[in-house]
């Protein structure tokens, strides 16, 4: 079983012989896990009934056996977030922990049902938050405006003395603060060598060590953006030295030195909310400024063909919006009894051609129809 942190991914944008998509909205808190375990077990039974319409008993059992262990995986459900989505493929089980409410249910198709993921990733998705002081750091995994501390191994360079050891040029320092302080001004240095240039050398060397460690151990393996939480001076110094290609332009300018976890999360939440509001306003403005000839709304045939041809730059969907039917391999829309296919296929086509997809509630939709597209050409 593999947890995914970014979206879209190659694993979800391909066709399979069959794939079971399970969306689960949490019914309990982190202590009372039984409700979610029962809910997941019932969803597996529902998925088996849908699979059984096409495949025999042996295939259904072997297909779903990969996920059955989750029913009794108490630790997994104890750390349950607001919701989760599971994708059971012929070879692997992928899952996301989400911070937004979704609709519980199962979909059996040849493509993963990705609609539940859109709202969680459309403005701000997963990221790492580096809370950086002059002589120490802590790391968090962020999901929108919620943080989870990362347990660092013993050999992590999470303090200046651990990272540099005997290489400290400033001597054995007992430092009140560097660079104007972390929360205090006019730091005083006590030790064998009080030259500010040597202190700055230690500072730069430490930031290089932190940058290298975070990049190699977290950023490259996950592909997540890295958000800095630090004083403005430390942010400037770190950005100047950093070789991390995932370092994000978003930053929280405050000292995390004396802050509690809840205070760090609160500061981060304000920045994330500002990003979401700013990006939503930009989206609405783009829609309003686009000329009519570069817009499509509830024209299902035209939308289907445009998605196949890679014409759709931005796709807007009203939450819960569905169209009965599907898109064939030639990009033609066919009305039918299927309720989860057309929109999901449309989304897949747009994402595969590097378009953007947004799911909005009715009040936030800049269009009167439940679906709208902005075209590239």
C-alpha positions in Angstrom: 0.0 0.0 0.0 1.4 3.4 -1.0 0.4 6.8 0.3 0.4 9.5 -2.4 1.0 13.2 -1.6 0.8 15.0 -4.9 -1.9 15.2 -7.6 -2.2 14.5 -10.5 0.2 11.5 -10.6 1.0 8.9 -13.3 -0.6 6.2 -11.1 -4.0 7.9 -11.3 -3.9 9.2 -14.9 -3.7 5.8 -16.6 -6.3 3.1 -17.6 -6.4 -0.2 -15.8 -8.2 -3.5 -16.5 -10.2 -2.5 -13.5 -9.8 -0.1 -10.6 -11.9 0.3 -7.4 -12.1 3.9 -6.1 -13.3 4.1 -2.5 -14.1 7.6 -1.0 -14.6 7.6 2.8 -15.7 10.6 4.9 -14.5 10.2 8.5 -17.3 9.3 11.0 -15.2 9.2 14.1 -12.3 10.9 15.9 -8.8 9.6 16.3 -9.7 7.6 19.4 -13.0 6.0 18.4 -11.8 4.2 15.2 -14.4 1.4 15.0 -16.9 3.4 13.0 -14.4 4.0 10.2 -13.3 0.4 10.2 -16.9 -0.8 9.8 -17.5 1.8 7.2 -14.5 0.7 5.1 -15.5 -2.9 5.4 -19.0 -2.1 4.1 -17.5 -0.2 1.2 -15.3 -3.2 0.3 -18.5 -5.3 0.2 -20.2 -2.7 -2.0 -17.1 -2.6 -4.3 -17.2 -6.4 -4.6 -20.9 -6.4 -5.6 -20.1 -3.9 -8.4 -17.0 -5.9 -9.5 -19.1 -9.1 -9.5 -21.3 -7.7 -12.3 -18.3 -8.1 -14.6 -15.9 -10.5 -13.1 -16.1 -13.9 -11.4 -15.8 -14.6 -7.7 -12.1 -15.6 -7.8 -11.1 -12.4 -9.6 -13.1 -10.3 -7.1 -11.6 -11.9 -4.1 -8.0 -11.7 -5.3 -8.5 -8.1 -6.4 -9.8 -6.8 -3.1 -7.7 -9.0 -0.8 -4.9 -6.4 -1.1 -7.0 -3.9 0.9 -8.7 -6.2 3.4 -5.9 -5.8 6.0 -6.9 -2.2 6.4 -10.1 -3.2 8.1 -8.1 -4.3 11.2 -5.3 -1.8 10.9 -6.1 0.2 14.0 -3.1 2.5 13.8 -4.1 3.6 10.4 -7.7 4.6 11.5 -6.4 6.2 14.6 -4.5 8.7 12.5 -7.5 9.2 10.1 -7.9 12.7 8.7 -11.1 14.4 7.7 -11.5 12.0 4.8 -9.5 9.5 2.6 -9.6 8.1 -0.9 -8.3 4.6 -1.8 -7.5 3.3 -5.2 -7.3 -0.5 -5.6 -5.6 -1.5 -8.8 -4.6 -4.9 -10.1 -1.1 -4.5 -8.6 -1.2 -1.9 -5.8 -3.4 0.0 -3.4 -2.9 3.8 -3.4 -4.4 6.2 -0.9 -4.7 9.9 0.1 -5.4 11.4 3.4 -7.5 14.5 2.8 -8.4 17.6 4.8 -11.8 18.3 3.1 -15.2 16.6 3.4 -16.1 14.3 0.5 -18.9 12.0 -0.4 -18.6 8.4 0.8 -19.0 5.7 -1.9 -17.4 3.4 -4.4 -16.8 3.5 -8.1 -15.6 0.6 -10.3 -14.2 1.6 -13.6 -11.1 1.4 -15.8 -10.0 4.9 -14.6 -9.5 6.0 -11.0 -12.3 8.2 -9.9 -10.4 11.4 -9.1 -13.2 14.0 -8.4 -12.9 13.6 -4.6 -9.3 14.8 -4.8 -9.8 18.0 -6.8 -11.0 20.3 -4.0 -8.2 19.2 -1.7 -5.5 20.0 -4.2 -6.9 22.8 -6.4 -5.4 25.8 -4.5 -3.1 24.5 -1.9 -2.2 20.8 -1.6 0.3 18.9 0.5 3.6 20.7 1.4 6.4 20.6 3.9 6.7 23.5 6.4 10.2 24.2 7.6 10.1 26.1 10.9 13.7 27.6 10.9 15.5 29.3 13.7 19.1 30.5 13.7 20.3 27.3 15.5 17.5 24.7 15.1 14.6 23.6 12.9 11.5 21.5 13.0 9.6 20.1 10.0 5.9 19.6 9.4 3.7 18.0 6.7 1.0 20.4 5.8 -2.4 19.6 4.3 -4.1 22.9 3.5 -4.1 24.7 6.9 -3.5 21.6 9.1 0.0 20.6 10.2 1.4 17.3 11.3 4.9 17.2 13.0 7.5 15.1 11.2 9.5 12.8 13.6 13.1 13.3 12.6 15.7 10.6 13.1 18.5 11.0 15.6 21.1 11.9 13.0 19.1 14.8 11.6 20.9 18.1 11.7 18.0 19.7 13.6 20.4 21.8 15.8 23.4 23.9 14.8 25.7 22.0 17.2 24.6 18.6 15.8 25.1 19.7 12.3 28.5 21.4 12.6 30.0 20.0 15.7 33.8 20.6 15.8 33.4 22.7 12.6 31.9 25.6 14.5 34.1 28.6 13.6 32.7 30.8 16.3 33.9 28.6 19.1 31.7 27.2 21.9 28.9 29.7 21.8 26.0 30.2 24.1 24.0 32.4 21.9 21.0 34.5 22.8 20.2 35.1 19.2 21.7 35.5 15.8 20.9 37.9 13.0 19.0 40.3 15.2 17.3 37.6 17.1 14.6 35.0 17.0 11.9 37.0 18.8 14.4 39.2 20.6 16.6 42.0 19.4 20.3 42.7 20.0 21.5 39.1 20.7 24.6 38.8 23.0 27.3 36.2 22.2 29.3 34.5 24.9 32.4 32.4 24.1 35.9 32.2 22.9 35.3 34.1 19.7 32.8 36.9 19.4 33.5 38.1 15.9 30.2 38.6 14.0 31.8 37.4 10.8 32.5 34.0 12.3 29.0 33.7 13.6 27.7 34.5 10.1 29.9 31.7 8.7 28.4 29.3 11.2 25.0 30.5 10.2 25.6 30.0 6.5 27.1 26.6 7.0 24.2 25.5 9.2 21.6 26.7 6.6 23.5 24.8 3.9 23.4 21.6 6.0 19.7 22.0 6.6 19.0 22.7 3.0 20.9 19.7 1.8 19.2 17.4 4.4 15.7 18.6 3.7 16.2 18.4 -0.1 17.7 14.9 -0.1 15.6 13.3 2.6 12.2 14.9 2.1 11.7 17.2 -1.0 13.2 15.0 -3.7 11.5 11.8 -2.5 8.1 13.3 -2.1 8.1 16.1 -4.7 6.3 18.4 -2.2 6.8 22.2 -2.1 8.8 23.5 0.8 7.3 26.5 2.7 9.6 28.5 5.0 8.5 29.7 8.4 11.2 32.0 9.8 12.2 35.6 10.4 12.5 37.7 7.3 16.3 37.9 7.5 16.6 34.1 8.0 14.3 33.5 5.0 16.4 35.8 2.9 19.7 34.0 3.9 18.3 30.6 3.4 16.8 31.3 0.0 20.1 32.8 -1.1 21.9 29.6 -0.2 19.3 27.0 -1.0 19.7 24.5 -3.9 16.3 23.0 -3.3 14.2 23.2 -6.4 11.0 22.6 -4.4 11.4 25.7 -2.3 8.1 27.6 -2.6 7.5 31.3 -3.0 5.0 31.1 -0.1 6.5 31.9 3.2 5.5 32.7 6.8 7.5 35.6 8.2 7.6 35.1 11.9 9.9 33.6 14.4 8.9 30.0 15.4 11.4 30.0 18.2 9.0 30.5 21.2 5.8 29.4 19.5 3.7 26.4 20.5 2.5 24.0 17.8 -1.0 25.5 17.8 0.5 29.0 17.3 2.7 27.8 14.4 -0.4 26.2 12.8 -2.4 29.3 13.4 0.2 31.5 11.7 0.4 29.0 8.8 -3.4 28.9 8.5 -3.6 32.6 7.9 -1.1 32.4 5.1 -2.8 29.4 3.5 -6.2 31.1 3.7 -4.8 34.2 2.0 -3.3 32.0 -0.8 -6.6 30.2 -1.4 -8.6 33.5 -1.5 -6.1 35.2 -3.8 -6.0 32.2 -6.2 -9.8 31.9 -6.2 -10.2 35.6 -7.0 -7.6 35.2 -9.8 -9.6 32.3 -11.2 -12.9 34.2 -11.3 -11.2 37.2 -12.9 -9.7 35.0 -15.6 -13.2 33.5 -16.3 -14.8 36.9 -16.6 -12.1 38.3 -18.8 -12.1 35.4 -21.2 -13.9 36.1 -24.5 -17.1 34.1 -25.2 -15.6 32.3 -28.2 -13.0 30.8 -25.8 -15.6 29.5 -23.4 -17.7 26.3 -23.3 -20.4 25.6 -20.8 -22.9 22.7 -20.7 -22.2 21.6 -24.3 -21.4 18.0 -23.6 -20.4 17.0 -27.2 -18.1 20.1 -27.6 -16.6 19.6 -24.2 -15.8 16.0 -24.8 -14.1 16.7 -28.2 -12.2 19.7 -26.8 -10.9 17.6 -23.9 -9.6 15.0 -26.3 -7.9 17.6 -28.5 -6.2 19.3 -25.6 -8.1 22.6 -26.0 -9.2 22.9 -22.4 -7.0 25.1 -20.3 -9.3 25.4 -17.2 -12.3 23.2 -16.3 -14.7 24.5 -13.7 -17.2 22.0 -12.1 -19.9 22.7 -9.6 -19.7 20.3 -6.6 -21.7 17.1 -7.1 -22.3 17.9 -10.8 -22.8 14.8 -12.9 -23.7 14.0 -16.5 -25.1 10.7 -17.4 -23.2 9.0 -20.2 -19.6 8.6 -21.3 -17.0 9.7 -23.8 -15.9 7.2 -26.4 -12.3 6.7 -27.8 -13.1 9.2 -30.6 -14.1 12.0 -28.2 -17.8 11.6 -28.8 -20.3 11.9 -26.0 -22.9 9.2 -25.6 -25.8 9.6 -23.3 -26.4 6.5 -21.1 -27.0 5.2 -17.6 -23.5 5.8 -16.3 -23.4 8.5 -13.6 -19.7 8.7 -12.8 -18.0 8.3 -16.1 -18.5 11.4 -18.3 -17.2 14.0 -15.8 -14.4 11.7 -14.6 -13.3 11.1 -18.2 -13.5 14.8 -18.9 -11.3 15.5 -15.9 -8.7 12.8 -16.9 -8.5 14.3 -20.4 -7.9 17.8 -19.1 -5.3 16.7 -16.6 -3.5 14.6 -19.2 -3.1 17.6 -21.4 -1.8 19.8 -18.5 -5.1 21.6 -17.9 -6.3 22.7 -14.5 -9.5 21.5 -12.9 -11.5 23.2 -10.1 -14.5 22.0 -8.1 -16.5 24.9 -6.6 -19.7 25.1 -4.6 -22.7 26.6 -6.3 -22.3 30.1 -4.8 -18.6 30.2 -5.9 -19.2 29.1 -9.5 -18.7 32.1 -11.9 -20.9 30.3 -14.4 -24.7 29.7 -14.2 -24.1 26.2 -15.6 -22.7 23.3 -13.6 -19.7 23.0 -15.9 -17.6 25.5 -17.8 -14.3 25.4 -19.7 -11.8 28.0 -20.8 -10.1 27.1 -24.0 -6.5 27.5 -25.1 -7.4 27.9 -28.8 
